Amino acid sequence: MKNFKDAGWKKNVTKVVKDITDQQIKFVRLQFTDINGIMKNLAVTSKNIESIFDNGQSFDGSSITGYRPIEAINLNMFMLNVTSITSENRANVQRG
């Protein structure tokens, strides 16, 4: 696999980590798709985000369709494309 951690990737990671710190974001959702193209995600605490960018995030592959059988459940995900989108605090959303 090509080394995806080039200068552009590192620049994006630095910006995302700075945004997370500046906005005091406590949790981050890592999004990906399963083998059928269905969106999946997992939430991690923001204090671990730099380590996750460097080392990946382990997860249970048996719970994702098409990834692994129950006997080989531990997988590690790496962020190849780094983008960030923040949502407003849900307490500020008016319900009607």
N, C-alpha and C positions, 0 to 999 in steps of 0.2 A: 504494500500500500504506500502511495506517495506520502511524504511528510507534509501534512496539512498545516503545521504550525509555522507558517511563514511570517514575514514582517507584517503583512496586511492583517492576518488573523490575530497576531499579538496586539496590534494597534486596536482592533475591535474589542478584544478581551479587556484591555486596559480601560477603554471607554465605558464598557458595560459595568466593570467592577467599580469604577468611579461613580457612575450614575446610581448604582445600588447603594453605595456608601453615602453619597450626597443626599439621596432621597430617603435614607433610613429604611430601606426595604428589608423586611424581616424574612420573607419566604420567596423563593424563586421556583417557577414551574419550568421543567425541562420537557420540551415537546418533541415527539417523534411519531412515525407511523409504523403500524404493524405490516406484515407481509401483504395484507389486502388493501393497504392504503388508508386504513382507519386511524384517525388521530388518537394518540395516547399521550399521557404526560405523567410526570411524577414531581412532587414538591420536595424541595430541599431547603434547609435554612441558609440564609445568605452568608452567614459566617463561614461556611464551607465552600463558597463559590470559587475562590481562587484555586483551591486544591482540586476541585472538580474539573476546572478547565485544564489543569496540568496533568492530572492522573485519571480522569474519567470518573464515572459514577456507576457503582455496581447496582444491579437490580435482578429481580426474580424473572428469568426468561420464560419460565413455564407458564406464567400468567398472561403472556402476550401470544396471540394466535400466530402460529407458524414459526416461532423462534426456537424453542427447545422443549424436549420432553422433560417430564418431572425429574428424571434421573440426572439431568445436566442443567440445573436451573440457574446457576450463577453466571451472569453476563456482565460485561462492563461497557458502558456507552461513553463515547467521546463526542464533543461538540465540534462538528466540522464547519458549520456555518454559524457565526455568532451574531445574533441580532437581539435587540431588547425592545419590548413594548410594555409600557406600564399602564395599568388601569386605575381609575380614580377609586378612592375609598368608597366601598359599597354603602357605607352609612350616609354618604352624601347624595345617593341616588334617590330621587323621588319616585315613589310607587303610586300608581294611580289606577 
